[in-house]
Amino acid sequence: MHVVRDEPQQVLVLESTVRDVPRGAYVSFWIFLLVLVYLLPLPPWKLLRSIFSGDWPDPLELVLGALLGAFWVAVVLVGLSTLRQPGGHLRRLSVDRRAGEMEIAVTRYLLPPPAPVRIGLDRLRAITVASVRAPRRSGSARLGVRVRLEWLDGREKPATREISFPISHVDKREEVADFTYRLGRAAGLAHARVLRSDARDVEIELLRESATGAEVIPLISAPADYARDIVTSSAVSAVAQEKVPPFSPTAFKGSMRVAVWEPRREVRFRKPMGFAAVAGLPFVALALTGPVLFFATGRRGQGELFGRLLLAGFAGFVGLIVAALAYRAVKDALPRVVTLDWTTSALSIGSLLHRRSVALSDLVDLELKCVATVYRRSGSSGMNEATYKTYRGEVIARLRDPAAGGQRRETLIATDEFREDRDTPYRMALPLVTQLATALGVKRRVSGFG
């Protein structure tokens, strides 16, 4: 999206660089598909009639008709799914204070674009703008914005809509904040409240009236110029001071749940016992397959020593592999409890097999680390058919270890893995590690999230 018109406090217009497809092209496309289906050697309806009547067609016609019929069905399904989607790819966003309305125009695949959505500026209640990062094929992430609109519809009922898009040359948090303030001023929402501001993200809420934590947006004197990285001083101030939202234990998703969250008194993370901890135990016993088989065949007097050794060795090797996999599954499924207790000044980490405890004074710092896992699916030819990454956030404590004369790292809790998404684990775990570090009086570090 490009900012094509910016009259501060009055008009703000963004347009996509992709040109609109004429409506006639959509009609022509669907007519072409209908003609193609009609001219098929064996149209889908004739194919079905032939199958049910038992009059099987020529094999070549059968295969051709099935393939082209499947293609037609796929095109129709894509068209219907596109029709059902309320959104689409943003084509134009216009805010005109003189006209008193906001216009949102989108485009959709295979179907003509729907009529633009027009919202009266006097109906707008709030706008929330947040930075988002869209992954690229190169592995890096492109900065964009997510705009959430809240207004009253014609029946005086609350309505919402969310759109995400990149803006040309907007690649810094300060520029996201600058765009937000320009949008607010043009829409008549002159108050802004910073909901989140950290080294990676910024999120600002625009309001019509003053509220707790909100400030009046200063008047903007010049049009936007993101190509030269020029932003207003208020945008710089919005991201200069870190602001992390409060941690919500119920919103945290991971293998461990937050059982107790009372910083400066007690914090407890608990992982219940998984099904694999019980179901995997018989498979761990397969590690004894080799010795058991060797002695069992010897007691029965079956075979010579070399044959018994060969059989026991092969069976034992397979048993060890299965047992190793089962042991790992059992170990990961065992219950685990991490407790930070300020009344006893102790950090305890316990599992079903053992428990250890260290003083809170031995905790050096807390780190929120992004852990990426690459998954590859290979075809029969050995070529990679698909490669994708998952991301999770791990909260790691760095502890003094007087016995070893150094330091060691201990993972306290981790989020679930999210496919091609760094934002969710980051936003989920950052409030946790920030509040916990503040309560413990130690430094907080963030690494790997870009």
Backbone hydrogen bonds, N-H to C=O, Kabsch-Sander energy under -0.5 kcal/mol:
donor,donor_aa,acceptor,acceptor_aa,energy
2,H,15,E,-2.8
4,V,2,H,-1.0
4,V,13,V,-1.7
5,R,13,V,-1.5
7,E,11,V,-2.8
10,Q,7,E,-2.7
11,V,7,E,-2.1
12,L,95,V,-2.3
13,V,5,R,-2.7
14,L,93,L,-3.0
15,E,2,H,-2.2
16,S,91,R,-2.4
25,A,22,P,-1.2
26,Y,22,P,-0.9
27,V,23,R,-1.7
28,S,24,G,-2.5
29,F,25,A,-2.1
30,W,26,Y,-2.0
31,I,27,V,-2.3
32,F,28,S,-2.4
33,L,29,F,-1.9
34,L,30,W,-2.2
35,V,31,I,-2.5
36,L,32,F,-2.4
37,V,33,L,-2.4
38,Y,34,L,-2.1
39,L,35,V,-2.1
40,L,37,V,-1.0
47,L,43,P,-2.2
48,L,44,P,-2.4
49,R,45,W,-2.0
50,S,46,K,-2.4
51,I,47,L,-2.1
52,F,48,L,-2.4
53,S,49,R,-1.7
54,G,50,S,-0.9
54,G,51,I,-0.6
55,D,50,S,-1.0
56,W,54,G,-1.3
62,L,58,D,-2.6
63,V,59,P,-2.5
64,L,60,L,-2.5
65,G,61,E,-2.9
66,A,62,L,-2.2
67,L,63,V,-2.5
68,L,64,L,-2.5
69,G,65,G,-2.2
70,A,66,A,-2.4
71,F,67,L,-2.1
72,W,68,L,-2.2
73,V,69,G,-2.4
74,A,70,A,-2.4
75,V,71,F,-2.3
76,V,72,W,-2.3
77,L,73,V,-2.5
78,V,74,A,-2.5
79,G,75,V,-2.3
80,L,76,V,-2.6
81,S,77,L,-2.6
82,T,78,V,-2.3
83,L,79,G,-2.0
84,R,80,L,-1.8
85,Q,81,S,-1.1
89,H,107,T,-2.4
90,L,88,G,-0.5
91,R,105,A,-3.3
92,R,105,A,-2.0
93,L,14,L,-2.7
94,S,103,E,-2.5
95,V,12,L,-2.6
96,D,101,E,-2.3
97,R,10,Q,-3.4
97,R,95,V,-0.6
100,G,96,D,-1.4
101,E,96,D,-1.6
102,M,119,I,-2.9
103,E,94,S,-2.9
104,I,117,V,-2.6
105,A,92,R,-2.7
107,T,89,H,-2.4
108,R,111,L,-0.5
117,V,104,I,-2.9
118,R,116,P,-0.5
119,I,102,M,-2.8
121,L,100,G,-2.0
123,R,120,G,-2.0
124,L,120,G,-0.7
124,L,121,L,-0.6
125,R,150,E,-3.1
126,A,150,E,-1.7
127,I,206,L,-1.8
128,T,148,R,-2.4
129,V,204,I,-2.7
130,A,146,R,-2.1
131,S,202,V,-2.4
132,V,144,G,-2.2
134,A,142,R,-2.7
136,R,140,S,-2.8
139,G,136,R,-1.4
142,R,134,A,-3.1
144,G,132,V,-3.2
145,V,165,F,-2.5
146,R,130,A,-2.8
147,V,163,I,-3.3
148,R,128,T,-2.7
148,R,146,R,-0.5
149,L,147,V,-0.5
149,L,161,R,-3.3
150,E,126,A,-2.1
151,W,159,A,-2.4
152,L,123,R,-1.5
153,D,157,K,-2.6
156,E,153,D,-2.0
159,A,151,W,-3.0
161,R,149,L,-1.6
163,I,147,V,-2.5
165,F,145,V,-2.3
168,S,1,M,-3.5
170,V,167,I,-2.2
171,D,169,H,-1.0
176,V,172,K,-1.6
177,A,173,R,-2.4
178,D,174,E,-2.2
179,F,175,E,-2.5
180,T,176,V,-2.1
181,Y,177,A,-2.2
182,R,178,D,-2.0
183,L,179,F,-2.5
184,G,180,T,-2.5
185,R,181,Y,-2.4
186,A,182,R,-2.2
187,A,183,L,-1.9
188,G,184,G,-0.5
188,G,185,R,-0.8
189,L,184,G,-2.6
190,A,188,G,-0.9
191,H,207,L,-2.1
192,A,215,E,-2.8
193,R,205,E,-2.6
195,L,193,R,-0.7
195,L,203,E,-2.3
196,R,203,E,-1.9
197,S,243,K,-3.0
198,D,201,D,-2.5
203,E,196,R,-2.7
204,I,129,V,-2.8
205,E,193,R,-3.0
206,L,127,I,-3.9
207,L,191,H,-3.3
208,R,125,R,-0.8
214,A,211,A,-2.3
215,E,192,A,-2.8
217,I,190,A,-3.2
225,D,230,I,-0.7
228,R,225,D,-0.7
229,D,226,Y,-1.3
230,I,225,D,-2.1
231,V,229,D,-0.6
236,V,232,T,-1.5
237,S,233,S,-2.2
238,A,234,S,-1.6
239,V,235,A,-1.1
240,A,236,V,-0.8
241,Q,237,S,-0.8
243,K,197,S,-3.3
251,A,248,S,-1.0
252,F,248,S,-0.6
252,F,249,P,-0.8
254,G,252,F,-0.5
256,M,414,A,-0.5
257,R,270,R,-2.9
259,A,257,R,-1.1
259,A,268,R,-1.5
260,V,268,R,-1.7
262,E,266,E,-2.1
265,R,262,E,-1.9
266,E,262,E,-2.4
267,V,340,L,-2.1
268,R,260,V,-2.4
269,F,338,V,-3.0
270,R,257,R,-2.7
271,K,336,R,-3.0
274,G,333,A,-3.1
277,A,274,G,-1.1
278,V,275,F,-1.2
279,A,275,F,-2.6
280,G,276,A,-2.1
281,L,278,V,-0.9
284,V,280,G,-1.4
285,A,281,L,-1.4
286,L,283,F,-1.1
287,A,284,V,-1.7
288,L,285,A,-1.8
289,T,286,L,-1.8
292,V,288,L,-2.2
293,L,289,T,-2.5
294,F,290,G,-2.3
295,F,291,P,-2.4
296,A,292,V,-2.2
297,T,293,L,-2.2
298,G,294,F,-1.6
299,R,295,F,-2.1
300,R,296,A,-1.3
301,G,298,G,-0.6
302,Q,297,T,-2.5
303,G,301,G,-0.6
308,R,304,E,-2.3
309,L,305,L,-2.6
310,L,306,F,-2.5
311,L,307,G,-2.5
312,A,308,R,-2.7
313,G,309,L,-2.6
314,F,310,L,-2.2
315,A,311,L,-2.5
316,G,312,A,-2.5
317,F,313,G,-2.0
318,V,314,F,-2.1
319,G,315,A,-2.4
320,L,316,G,-2.3
321,I,317,F,-1.8
322,V,318,V,-2.2
323,A,319,G,-2.6
324,A,320,L,-2.5
325,L,321,I,-2.1
326,A,322,V,-2.4
327,Y,323,A,-2.7
328,R,324,A,-2.0
329,A,325,L,-2.0
330,V,326,A,-2.7
331,K,327,Y,-2.8
332,D,328,R,-2.3
333,A,329,A,-1.3
334,L,330,V,-0.7
334,L,331,K,-0.8
336,R,271,K,-1.7
337,V,350,G,-2.9
338,V,269,F,-2.8
339,T,348,S,-2.7
340,L,267,V,-3.1
341,D,339,T,-0.6
341,D,346,A,-2.7
342,W,265,R,-2.0
342,W,340,L,-0.6
343,T,265,R,-0.8
345,S,341,D,-0.6
346,A,341,D,-2.0
347,L,358,V,-3.5
348,S,339,T,-2.6
348,S,346,A,-0.5
349,I,356,R,-2.7
350,G,337,V,-2.9
351,S,354,H,-2.8
352,L,335,P,-0.7
356,R,349,I,-2.2
358,V,347,L,-2.7
360,L,345,S,-1.8
362,D,359,A,-1.8
363,L,360,L,-1.6
364,V,362,D,-0.6
364,V,398,R,-3.3
365,D,398,R,-0.9
366,L,443,K,-2.4
367,E,396,I,-2.8
368,L,445,R,-3.1
369,K,367,E,-0.7
369,K,394,E,-2.7
370,C,447,S,-2.2
371,V,369,K,-0.6
371,V,392,R,-2.7
372,A,370,C,-0.6
373,T,390,T,-2.4
375,Y,388,Y,-3.1
377,R,386,A,-2.5
378,S,376,R,-0.5
379,G,383,M,-2.7
382,G,379,G,-1.4
385,E,377,R,-2.8
386,A,377,R,-1.4
388,Y,375,Y,-2.1
390,T,373,T,-2.3
391,Y,418,F,-2.3
392,R,371,V,-1.6
394,E,369,K,-2.7
395,V,413,I,-3.0
396,I,367,E,-3.1
396,I,394,E,-0.7
397,A,410,E,-3.1
398,R,365,D,-2.4
399,L,397,A,-0.6
399,L,408,R,-3.2
400,R,362,D,-2.8
401,D,406,G,-3.2
405,G,401,D,-1.3
406,G,401,D,-1.8
408,R,399,L,-2.4
410,E,397,A,-2.5
412,L,395,V,-2.9
412,L,410,E,-0.5
413,I,395,V,-1.0
415,T,393,G,-2.5
416,D,253,K,-2.2
418,F,391,Y,-2.5
420,E,389,K,-3.1
421,D,418,F,-1.1
426,Y,422,R,-1.6
427,R,423,D,-3.1
428,M,424,T,-1.9
429,A,425,P,-2.0
430,L,426,Y,-2.4
433,V,429,A,-2.5
434,T,430,L,-2.3
435,Q,431,P,-2.4
436,L,432,L,-2.3
437,A,433,V,-2.0
438,T,434,T,-2.1
439,A,435,Q,-2.2
440,L,436,L,-1.9
441,G,437,A,-1.3
442,V,437,A,-2.0
443,K,364,V,-0.7
445,R,366,L,-2.6
447,S,368,L,-2.5
